[in-house]
Amino acid sequence: MYWSKALKITAITDKFTRARFFKLRGAIKVVIDHDVPEDLRMLDKFWKVRPFLDQILRGCLSLNRPDCASIDEQMIPFTGACPCRQYLPMKPNPIGIKNFVCATADGIVLDFELYQGTGSLIEKVEEPEGLSLGSLVIERLCQTLYRGTKVYCDQFFTTIKGAQRMMEKELYMTGTIMKNRLAEAKHKLPSDKAMKNAGRGTSSEVSAEDGKLCVVKWYDNKPVLLMSVHDTQPEDTCQRWDKKVKQYVTVSQPSIVREYNIKMGGVDLMDRMISYYRMSPRTKKWTMRMVMHFTDLALANSWLLYRKDHAICAGPKTRPIQFLQFCMEVAKILLAQHHGADADLSTQSEEEEDSNQGVKRHVTELPHVSVRRRANAHLPEVIGLNNAMRCRQLGCTGRTRVRCMTCKVFLCLQTERNCYSAFHT
């Protein structure tokens, strides 16, 4: 659609053709396969994209650590063949690659860990004996958090042993918990039937002997179990819809429930931001899906940081640019940086030349010298003998069959005078 006559986008069509786009997309590789040793391939199932993932992870780890963070699962949608494909029926994208994410309440990603099995997590955690998969994930993602941070998670990650391990490191967990993980505490709490008869908003609390760990049971539409390391908090109220009277009613709830609902949605917010303008062309390569997803994650993270800085620096009177406009600005800057000039400047030079000469002809503008001398941005293209042209360098009489794919300039590769190397250096 970008290259169609009705809907074409000049910022893209002026840079490369559709055929070249698909050719480049099919040839994208993050690593050279022969340079990766066999032992590293056995240890890391995502070795084909690991340098790219590490670069995104370094950007996330460089961010400031807040006093509250949430940990949850994230699904990278992909239905093709890949090393670690998972199925989670309760997710919006149930089939794909599982990613454990640590994020702030604003949705900014602080750390992530791709799931490759329990064995890979055991190697990254100190003293992993007796810990479940959820506790291993908590141990791994909390390594970069400061002491005193409050961590929020759902029932998959919450265990009593895991919370006690976190307390030793002065990290305080709060999250929903399964009934079968409460041991003797569930016998001290009222039954579901008794709480239902007592009515909506009924709550009960049980604390450990030292008072550092408490379990709260609250009845809303169904019983909700939460475990927290925080101090006991007072009662709060919330608005709930009542089907009998057909209006909102005030229901009492523990304050820990309201705090959990506010601080737990960071990963879901990031998923929603990515879903708005996801890079979603059909592909059978899981490596391309990973590159696209983590590029989307980096864009969403950058926009959230930009909006946060804009609120501090610009003040409330000026509004920040929207997420789609932000992505377009990033794309235009990358295109201009790679090709030396953006589409508007190249179009203007062509129009001026056509008006002076009165003849329409295709003009290939050379990129800026800073882009031209960037070695990793150029690839030689071998052309046929019938299309061979003389070298572009002045004073060189050599014939050539090589053209720079970025500069669109024909250059020779003769041993006595390597014009291709001289042009780019």
C-alpha positions as CSV (number, residue, x, y, z in Angstrom):
1,M,0.0,0.0,0.0
2,Y,2.9,2.4,0.6
3,W,3.9,2.1,-3.0
4,S,0.5,2.1,-4.6
5,K,-0.6,5.0,-6.8
6,A,-3.6,5.8,-4.7
7,L,-2.0,5.6,-1.2
8,K,1.7,5.9,-1.8
9,I,3.8,7.7,0.8
10,T,6.5,9.8,-0.8
11,A,8.8,9.6,2.3
12,I,9.2,5.9,1.6
13,T,8.8,5.6,-2.2
14,D,11.5,8.3,-2.8
15,K,14.0,6.2,-0.8
16,F,13.6,2.7,-2.2
17,T,11.4,0.6,-4.4
18,R,9.0,-2.0,-3.1
19,A,11.1,-4.8,-4.6
20,R,14.2,-3.5,-2.8
21,F,12.2,-3.3,0.5
22,F,11.2,-7.0,0.3
23,K,14.7,-7.9,-0.8
24,L,16.2,-6.1,2.2
25,R,13.6,-7.5,4.6
26,G,14.4,-11.1,3.5
27,A,18.1,-10.6,3.9
28,I,18.1,-9.0,7.4
29,K,20.4,-10.9,9.8
30,V,21.5,-9.8,13.3
31,V,24.5,-12.1,13.5
32,I,26.7,-14.1,11.1
33,D,25.8,-17.7,11.8
34,H,29.3,-19.1,11.4
35,D,30.7,-16.6,13.9
36,V,28.5,-18.0,16.7
37,P,30.1,-21.0,18.5
38,E,28.2,-24.2,18.9
39,D,28.2,-24.2,22.7
40,L,26.6,-20.7,22.7
41,R,23.9,-21.9,20.3
42,M,23.0,-24.7,22.7
43,L,22.8,-22.4,25.7
44,D,20.8,-19.6,24.1
45,K,17.8,-20.5,21.9
46,F,17.5,-16.8,20.7
47,W,21.2,-16.5,19.7
48,K,20.1,-15.4,16.2
49,V,18.8,-12.1,17.6
50,R,20.7,-11.8,20.9
51,P,22.9,-8.8,20.0
52,F,19.7,-6.8,19.1
53,L,18.0,-7.9,22.3
54,D,21.0,-7.0,24.4
55,Q,21.0,-3.5,22.9
56,I,17.3,-2.9,23.7
57,L,17.9,-4.4,27.2
58,R,20.8,-2.0,27.8
59,G,18.5,0.9,27.1
60,C,15.9,-0.4,29.5
61,L,18.5,-1.0,32.2
62,S,19.9,2.6,31.9
63,L,16.5,4.1,33.0
64,N,15.9,5.4,36.6
65,R,14.5,2.8,39.0
66,P,11.2,3.9,40.7
67,D,10.0,2.9,44.1
68,C,7.2,0.7,42.6
69,A,7.4,-1.9,39.8
70,S,5.2,-4.6,38.4
71,I,6.1,-7.9,36.9
72,D,3.9,-9.8,34.4
73,E,3.9,-11.9,31.3
74,Q,4.0,-10.5,27.7
75,M,3.2,-12.5,24.6
76,I,5.0,-11.8,21.3
77,P,2.4,-12.9,18.8
78,F,3.8,-15.5,16.3
79,T,2.2,-18.7,15.0
80,G,5.0,-20.1,12.9
81,A,7.9,-22.4,13.9
82,C,10.2,-21.0,16.6
83,P,12.4,-22.4,19.4
84,C,10.1,-21.6,22.3
85,R,6.5,-21.1,21.2
86,Q,4.0,-21.0,24.1
87,Y,0.2,-21.1,24.3
88,L,-1.6,-19.0,26.9
89,P,-5.4,-19.1,26.3
90,M,-6.2,-16.1,28.6
91,K,-4.0,-13.7,26.6
92,P,-5.2,-11.5,23.7
93,N,-2.5,-13.1,21.6
94,P,-2.5,-16.7,22.9
95,I,0.2,-18.2,20.7
96,G,3.7,-16.8,20.6
97,I,6.9,-16.3,22.5
98,K,6.6,-15.6,26.2
99,N,8.5,-12.6,27.6
100,F,8.6,-11.8,31.3
101,V,8.6,-8.0,31.8
102,C,9.3,-5.7,34.7
103,A,7.7,-2.3,34.2
104,T,6.7,0.9,36.1
105,A,3.1,1.8,36.7
106,D,3.3,4.2,33.7
107,G,4.2,1.3,31.4
108,I,7.9,2.0,31.0
109,V,9.8,-1.3,30.6
110,L,12.7,-1.6,33.0
111,D,13.9,-5.2,32.4
112,F,12.7,-8.3,30.5
113,E,13.7,-12.0,30.2
114,L,12.6,-14.2,27.3
115,Y,11.4,-17.6,28.5
116,Q,13.6,-20.5,27.4
117,G,12.7,-23.0,30.1
118,T,13.3,-23.2,33.8
119,G,16.9,-24.3,33.3
120,S,18.0,-21.0,31.8
121,L,16.5,-19.1,34.8
122,I,18.2,-21.3,37.3
123,E,21.6,-20.3,35.9
124,K,20.9,-16.6,36.4
125,V,19.6,-16.8,40.0
126,E,21.6,-17.4,43.2
127,E,20.4,-20.3,45.3
128,P,17.5,-21.4,43.2
129,E,16.8,-24.6,45.1
130,G,13.1,-25.1,45.9
131,L,11.9,-22.1,44.0
132,S,9.0,-22.3,41.5
133,L,9.1,-20.8,38.0
134,G,7.3,-17.7,39.1
135,S,9.7,-17.2,42.0
136,L,12.7,-17.7,39.7
137,V,11.3,-14.9,37.4
138,I,10.9,-12.6,40.4
139,E,14.4,-13.3,41.5
140,R,15.8,-12.6,38.1
141,L,13.9,-9.4,37.3
142,C,14.4,-7.9,40.7
143,Q,18.2,-8.0,40.4
144,T,18.3,-4.4,39.1
145,L,15.8,-2.9,41.5
146,Y,16.9,-0.8,44.5
147,R,16.3,-1.8,48.1
148,G,12.9,-0.7,49.4
149,T,11.1,-1.2,46.1
150,K,7.5,-2.4,46.2
151,V,7.0,-5.2,43.6
152,Y,3.5,-6.1,42.3
153,C,2.7,-9.4,40.5
154,D,-0.2,-11.7,39.8
155,Q,-1.0,-15.2,41.2
156,F,1.4,-16.9,38.8
157,F,4.5,-15.4,40.6
158,T,3.2,-15.0,44.2
159,T,4.4,-17.6,46.7
160,I,5.1,-17.3,50.4
161,K,8.6,-18.6,50.0
162,G,9.3,-16.2,47.2
163,A,8.0,-13.2,49.3
164,Q,10.2,-14.2,52.2
165,R,13.2,-14.4,49.9
166,M,12.4,-10.9,48.7
167,M,12.1,-9.6,52.2
168,E,15.6,-10.7,52.9
169,K,16.7,-8.4,50.1
170,E,14.4,-5.6,51.3
171,L,12.1,-5.9,48.4
172,Y,8.4,-6.0,49.3
173,M,5.9,-8.1,47.3
174,T,2.2,-7.6,46.8
175,G,0.0,-9.8,44.6
176,T,-2.9,-12.1,44.2
177,I,-2.2,-15.7,45.4
178,M,-3.7,-19.1,44.7
179,K,-5.6,-20.8,47.5
180,N,-3.4,-23.9,47.4
181,R,-0.2,-21.9,48.2
182,L,-1.5,-20.5,51.5
183,A,-0.8,-23.6,53.6
184,E,-2.4,-23.2,57.0
185,A,-3.5,-19.6,56.5
186,K,-6.5,-20.6,54.4
187,H,-8.0,-22.5,57.3
188,K,-8.0,-19.2,59.4
189,L,-9.9,-17.3,56.8
190,P,-13.7,-17.5,56.4
191,S,-15.1,-19.7,53.7
192,D,-16.4,-18.5,50.3
193,K,-19.9,-19.3,51.2
194,A,-19.8,-17.4,54.5
195,M,-18.4,-14.3,52.8
196,K,-21.0,-14.5,50.1
197,N,-23.8,-14.6,52.7
198,A,-22.2,-11.6,54.5
199,G,-22.5,-9.6,51.3
200,R,-20.3,-7.7,48.9
201,G,-17.4,-5.8,50.4
202,T,-16.7,-8.3,53.2
203,S,-13.0,-8.7,53.9
204,S,-10.8,-10.6,56.4
205,E,-7.1,-10.6,57.2
206,V,-4.6,-13.0,58.6
207,S,-1.0,-12.1,59.6
208,A,2.1,-14.1,60.3
209,E,3.5,-14.4,63.8
210,D,6.2,-11.7,63.2
211,G,3.6,-9.4,61.5
212,K,5.6,-8.9,58.4
213,L,3.4,-11.0,56.1
214,C,-0.3,-10.8,55.8
215,V,-3.0,-12.4,53.6
216,V,-6.2,-10.5,52.8
217,K,-9.4,-12.1,51.5
218,W,-12.0,-9.8,50.0
219,Y,-15.3,-10.7,48.4
220,D,-16.4,-8.7,45.3
221,N,-18.2,-10.6,42.6
222,K,-16.1,-13.6,43.8
223,P,-13.5,-14.1,46.5
224,V,-10.1,-12.4,45.9
225,L,-7.0,-13.5,47.8
226,L,-4.0,-11.1,48.1
227,M,-0.7,-11.5,50.0
228,S,1.4,-8.5,51.0
229,V,4.5,-7.6,52.9
230,H,3.3,-4.1,53.6
231,D,1.8,-2.9,56.9
232,T,-1.9,-3.3,57.5
233,Q,-3.8,-0.5,55.7
234,P,-7.2,1.0,56.6
235,E,-10.4,0.3,54.7
236,D,-11.2,2.0,51.5
237,T,-14.3,2.3,49.2
238,C,-14.9,1.7,45.5
239,Q,-17.8,2.0,43.1
240,R,-19.4,-1.2,41.7
241,W,-22.4,-1.8,39.5
242,D,-25.3,-3.5,41.2
243,K,-27.5,-5.6,38.8
244,K,-30.5,-5.6,41.2
245,V,-30.9,-1.8,41.7
246,K,-29.2,-1.1,38.2
247,Q,-26.9,1.6,39.5
248,Y,-23.5,2.1,41.0
249,V,-23.2,1.4,44.7
250,T,-20.4,2.1,47.2
251,V,-18.6,-1.0,48.3
252,S,-15.9,-1.2,51.0
253,Q,-12.5,-2.7,50.1
254,P,-9.1,-2.9,51.7
255,S,-6.7,-0.2,50.5
256,I,-4.3,-2.9,49.4
257,V,-6.7,-3.8,46.6
258,R,-6.9,-0.3,45.3
259,E,-3.1,0.1,45.4
260,Y,-2.7,-3.2,43.6
261,N,-5.1,-2.2,40.8
262,I,-3.2,1.1,40.3
263,K,0.3,-0.2,40.4
264,M,-0.1,-3.6,38.6
265,G,-1.1,-2.5,35.1
266,G,2.3,-1.3,33.8
267,V,2.9,-4.3,31.5
268,D,-0.7,-4.3,30.2
269,L,-0.2,-0.6,29.3
270,M,2.9,-1.4,27.3
271,D,1.0,-4.2,25.5
272,R,-1.7,-1.7,24.6
273,M,0.7,0.9,23.4
274,I,2.4,-1.7,21.1
275,S,-0.9,-3.0,19.8
276,Y,-1.9,0.5,18.4
277,Y,0.6,0.6,15.6
278,R,2.3,-2.8,15.7
279,M,4.6,-3.8,12.9
280,S,2.5,-6.7,11.6
281,P,3.4,-7.8,8.1
282,R,3.1,-11.5,7.6
283,T,6.4,-13.3,8.0
284,K,7.4,-16.9,8.6
285,K,10.7,-16.0,10.3
286,W,10.6,-15.8,14.1
287,T,13.7,-13.6,14.0
288,M,11.9,-10.9,12.0
289,R,9.0,-11.1,14.5
290,M,11.4,-10.6,17.4
291,V,13.1,-7.6,15.7
292,M,9.8,-6.0,14.9
293,H,8.3,-6.5,18.4
294,F,11.3,-5.1,20.3
295,T,11.5,-2.2,17.9
296,D,7.9,-1.5,18.8
297,L,8.8,-1.9,22.5
298,A,11.7,0.6,22.1
299,L,9.4,3.1,20.3
300,A,6.7,2.8,23.0
301,N,9.2,3.1,25.8
302,S,10.7,6.2,24.1
303,W,7.4,7.9,23.7
304,L,6.4,7.3,27.3
305,L,9.7,8.8,28.4
306,Y,9.2,11.7,26.1
307,R,5.7,12.4,27.4
308,K,7.0,12.2,31.0
309,D,9.8,14.7,30.3
310,H,7.5,16.9,28.3
311,A,5.1,17.3,31.3
312,I,8.1,18.4,33.5
313,C,9.9,20.7,31.0
314,A,7.2,22.1,28.8
315,G,4.5,22.6,31.4
316,P,0.7,22.0,31.2
317,K,0.0,24.6,28.5
318,T,1.7,22.7,25.6
319,R,0.5,19.3,24.5
320,P,3.0,16.5,23.6
321,I,2.8,15.0,20.1
322,Q,0.8,11.8,19.7
323,F,2.4,8.3,19.5
324,L,1.8,7.9,15.8
325,Q,3.4,11.3,15.0
326,F,6.3,10.4,17.3
327,C,6.9,7.1,15.4
328,M,6.8,9.0,12.0
329,E,9.3,11.5,13.2
330,V,11.7,8.8,14.3
331,A,11.3,7.0,10.9
332,K,11.9,10.2,8.9
333,I,15.0,11.1,11.0
334,L,16.4,7.6,10.4
335,L,15.7,7.7,6.7
336,A,17.3,11.2,6.4
337,Q,20.3,10.1,8.5
338,H,20.8,7.0,6.4
339,H,20.5,8.7,3.0
340,G,22.0,12.0,3.9
341,A,18.9,14.1,3.0
342,D,15.2,13.7,3.5
343,A,12.7,13.4,0.7
344,D,11.7,17.1,0.6
345,L,15.2,18.3,-0.2
346,S,15.7,15.7,-2.9
347,T,12.3,16.5,-4.5
348,Q,13.1,20.2,-4.4
349,S,16.5,19.8,-6.2
350,E,14.8,17.7,-8.9
351,E,12.1,20.3,-9.5
352,E,14.7,23.1,-9.8
353,E,16.8,21.1,-12.3
354,D,13.8,20.2,-14.4
355,S,12.6,23.9,-14.5
356,N,16.1,25.0,-15.6
357,Q,16.6,22.4,-18.3
358,G,13.0,21.8,-19.3
359,V,13.7,18.0,-19.5
360,K,12.4,15.5,-17.1
361,R,14.9,12.8,-16.2
362,H,15.6,10.7,-13.1
363,V,18.3,12.2,-10.9
364,T,20.1,10.1,-8.3
365,E,21.3,12.3,-5.5
366,L,24.4,11.3,-3.7
367,P,24.1,10.9,0.1
368,H,25.8,13.3,2.4
369,V,29.6,12.7,3.0
370,S,28.9,11.6,6.6
371,V,26.5,8.9,5.4
372,R,28.7,8.0,2.4
373,R,31.7,7.2,4.7
374,R,29.7,5.1,7.1
375,A,31.0,1.6,6.1
376,N,28.2,-0.5,7.5
377,A,25.5,1.3,5.4
378,H,26.7,0.3,2.0
379,L,26.6,-3.0,0.1
380,P,27.9,-3.7,-3.4
381,E,25.5,-4.9,-6.0
382,V,26.7,-7.0,-9.0
383,I,25.1,-6.1,-12.3
384,G,25.2,-7.8,-15.7
385,L,27.8,-7.3,-18.4
386,N,25.3,-5.6,-20.7
387,N,24.5,-3.0,-18.1
388,A,28.2,-2.3,-17.3
389,M,29.0,1.4,-17.0
390,R,32.1,3.4,-16.6
391,C,33.4,4.2,-13.1
392,R,32.0,7.4,-11.6
393,Q,35.3,8.5,-10.1
394,L,37.0,11.3,-12.2
395,G,40.1,10.2,-14.1
396,C,39.4,6.4,-13.8
397,T,39.0,4.6,-17.1
398,G,38.1,1.2,-15.6
399,R,35.0,-0.7,-16.5
400,T,32.8,-2.0,-13.7
401,R,30.0,-4.4,-12.8
402,V,29.6,-3.2,-9.2
403,R,27.1,-0.5,-7.9
404,C,26.6,0.8,-4.4
405,M,23.1,-0.1,-3.3
406,T,22.9,3.0,-1.1
407,C,24.6,5.6,-3.2
408,K,23.4,4.2,-6.6
409,V,26.9,5.0,-8.0
410,F,28.9,2.7,-10.3
411,L,32.4,2.1,-9.1
412,C,35.2,-0.2,-10.0
413,L,37.0,-2.8,-7.9
414,Q,40.3,-2.9,-9.8
415,T,43.3,-4.0,-7.7
416,E,45.5,-1.1,-8.8
417,R,42.8,1.5,-8.0
418,N,40.0,0.5,-5.7
419,C,37.5,3.3,-6.4
420,Y,34.7,1.6,-4.4
421,S,36.8,1.8,-1.2
422,A,38.1,5.3,-2.0
423,F,34.7,6.7,-2.6
424,H,33.5,5.5,0.8
425,T,36.5,6.5,2.8
